[in-house]
Amino acid sequence: MKIAKNTVVTVEYKLSDAQNNLIEDGRQPMVYLHGGYENTLPKIEEELDGKDVGYANTIQIEPEDAFGDYDPNLLKVEERARLPEPLEIGMQFEGLPEGGEEDDAMIFTVTEIAEDKVVLDGNHPLAGMALRFELKVMDVRAATEEEIAHEHVHGAHGHHHEEDEEGDGEEGDHFRSHPIH
């Protein structure tokens, strides 16, 4: 079966930066619903569209087609007292950019801790980076009607709704198939 809209694709991958420094070794394959559902980067879908099981290639994706350019305006310096203890570099908090409204909530990562100040970065950790993906298609199958309706993969490496007809699910049940840009 060829990769096309409404197919579930299983891809082994390795992610590196443009200098071939390994970022993620893809120990678990990426499983996504193909066809513009924002379950993977559009350039990955574009590369794999029409391909078969066994297809392998390495592609480079520029920042504007991955996680965007690095935006220094998304750095915030906060009073340390405003954040919970213990506080560590790498911790993440939801917050608003300067002048943002509730709908603009985003994730900020602690990047520096001083005695009384903390630097929070709202950029995606891979923002501003050209990314190199080694891809190998391991499986392609037709998506179920439920997967198409929910716009993501269910089952192995996807998520289950477990008797959840409303789509609310348990907290954290959508760990594998979600927009990444």
C-alpha positions as CSV (number, residue, x, y, z in Angstrom):
1,M,0.0,0.0,0.0
2,K,1.3,3.5,-0.9
3,I,1.3,6.3,1.6
4,A,-1.7,8.6,0.8
5,K,-4.3,10.6,2.7
6,N,-5.9,8.7,5.5
7,T,-3.2,6.0,5.8
8,V,-1.4,5.3,9.1
9,V,2.3,5.4,8.6
10,T,5.0,3.8,10.8
11,V,8.4,5.4,10.3
12,E,11.8,4.6,11.9
13,Y,13.7,7.8,12.2
14,K,16.8,9.5,13.5
15,L,16.9,13.3,14.1
16,S,20.1,15.3,13.8
17,D,21.0,18.9,13.4
18,A,22.5,20.1,10.1
19,Q,26.0,19.2,11.4
20,N,24.9,15.6,12.0
21,N,24.9,15.9,15.8
22,L,22.3,13.4,17.0
23,I,19.3,14.9,18.7
24,E,16.9,11.9,19.0
25,D,17.6,8.3,18.0
26,G,14.0,7.4,17.4
27,R,14.0,4.3,19.6
28,Q,10.3,4.1,19.1
29,P,9.0,4.6,15.6
30,M,6.9,7.6,14.7
31,V,3.3,6.5,13.9
32,Y,1.1,9.2,12.4
33,L,-2.1,9.7,10.3
34,H,-1.0,10.9,6.9
35,G,-2.9,13.7,5.1
36,G,-2.5,17.1,6.6
37,Y,-3.7,16.4,10.1
38,E,-0.6,18.1,11.7
39,N,0.6,14.8,13.3
40,T,4.1,15.4,11.9
41,L,6.0,18.1,10.0
42,P,4.4,18.9,6.6
43,K,7.8,18.4,4.9
44,I,8.0,14.9,6.2
45,E,4.5,14.2,4.8
46,E,5.5,15.7,1.5
47,E,8.6,13.5,1.3
48,L,6.7,10.3,2.2
49,D,3.6,10.9,0.1
50,G,3.2,8.1,-2.5
51,K,6.0,6.0,-1.1
52,D,5.9,2.3,-0.1
53,V,7.1,0.2,2.9
54,G,10.9,0.0,2.7
55,Y,11.4,3.5,1.3
56,A,14.3,5.3,3.1
57,N,15.8,8.7,2.7
58,T,17.5,11.5,4.6
59,I,15.9,14.9,4.3
60,Q,16.9,18.3,5.7
61,I,14.2,20.7,6.9
62,E,15.0,24.4,7.3
63,P,13.8,26.2,10.5
64,E,10.9,28.0,8.7
65,D,9.5,24.5,7.8
66,A,10.2,23.0,11.2
67,F,9.9,24.9,14.5
68,G,10.4,28.4,13.2
69,D,13.2,30.9,13.7
70,Y,14.5,31.6,17.2
71,D,12.5,34.6,18.5
72,P,14.4,36.6,21.2
73,N,11.1,38.3,22.1
74,L,10.0,35.0,23.7
75,L,12.5,35.3,26.5
76,K,11.2,36.4,29.8
77,V,13.0,37.2,33.1
78,E,10.9,36.5,36.1
79,E,11.4,36.9,39.9
80,R,12.5,33.6,41.3
81,A,10.0,34.0,44.1
82,R,7.1,33.7,41.5
83,L,8.1,30.2,40.6
84,P,7.8,27.0,42.7
85,E,10.7,25.3,44.5
86,P,12.6,23.2,43.9
87,L,13.4,24.9,40.6
88,E,15.7,23.3,38.0
89,I,16.9,24.2,34.5
90,G,14.8,22.4,32.0
91,M,11.5,22.7,34.0
92,Q,8.6,23.9,31.9
93,F,5.7,26.2,32.8
94,E,2.7,27.4,30.9
95,G,2.5,31.2,30.6
96,L,1.6,34.2,28.4
97,P,4.0,36.1,26.2
98,E,4.4,39.8,26.9
99,G,1.0,41.5,26.2
100,G,-0.5,38.1,25.4
101,E,-4.1,37.1,26.0
102,E,-5.4,33.8,27.6
103,D,-5.6,32.2,24.1
104,D,-1.9,32.9,23.6
105,A,-0.8,30.6,26.4
106,M,2.5,28.8,25.6
107,I,5.1,26.6,27.3
108,F,8.2,28.4,28.7
109,T,11.4,26.4,29.6
110,V,13.7,27.4,32.5
111,T,17.1,28.1,30.8
112,E,19.0,30.0,33.5
113,I,18.6,30.4,37.3
114,A,20.2,33.2,39.2
115,E,19.9,34.1,42.9
116,D,16.7,36.1,42.5
117,K,15.9,35.9,38.8
118,V,14.9,33.1,36.3
119,V,15.2,33.2,32.5
120,L,12.2,31.5,30.8
121,D,12.3,30.7,27.0
122,G,9.1,30.4,25.1
123,N,10.8,29.2,21.9
124,H,10.6,25.5,20.9
125,P,13.9,23.8,21.9
126,L,14.6,23.1,18.2
127,A,13.6,26.7,17.0
128,G,16.2,28.2,14.6
129,M,17.7,24.8,13.7
130,A,17.9,23.1,10.4
131,L,17.0,19.5,11.1
132,R,18.1,16.3,9.3
133,F,15.7,13.3,9.4
134,E,16.8,9.8,8.5
135,L,13.5,8.1,7.6
136,K,12.6,4.5,6.8
137,V,9.0,3.5,6.2
138,M,8.2,0.3,8.2
139,D,4.4,0.0,7.7
140,V,1.5,1.6,5.9
141,R,-2.2,0.7,6.5
142,A,-5.6,2.2,5.9
143,A,-6.8,4.4,8.8
144,T,-10.0,3.4,10.6
145,E,-13.0,5.6,10.4
146,E,-12.5,6.5,14.0
147,E,-8.9,7.5,13.5
148,I,-10.0,9.7,10.6
149,A,-12.8,11.3,12.6
150,H,-10.4,12.0,15.6
151,E,-7.6,13.0,13.2
152,H,-5.0,10.9,14.9
153,V,-3.8,7.3,15.2
154,H,-5.3,4.9,17.8
155,G,-3.8,1.7,19.2
156,A,-0.1,1.0,19.3
157,H,1.9,4.2,19.5
158,G,-1.3,6.3,19.2
159,H,-3.8,6.7,22.0
160,H,-7.0,5.1,23.2
161,H,-10.2,6.8,24.2
162,E,-11.2,3.9,26.5
163,E,-15.0,4.2,26.5
164,D,-14.6,7.9,26.1
165,E,-17.2,9.0,23.5
166,E,-16.8,12.7,24.3
167,G,-13.1,12.7,23.3
168,D,-12.0,14.2,26.7
169,G,-9.8,11.1,27.6
170,E,-7.5,10.7,30.6
171,E,-4.9,13.3,31.2
172,G,-1.8,12.4,29.2
173,D,-3.5,9.8,26.9
174,H,-2.5,11.7,23.8
175,F,1.3,11.3,24.2
176,R,2.2,10.1,20.8
177,S,0.2,11.6,18.0
178,H,-0.1,15.4,18.3
179,P,0.9,18.5,16.4
180,I,4.6,19.2,16.8
181,H,4.8,22.6,15.2
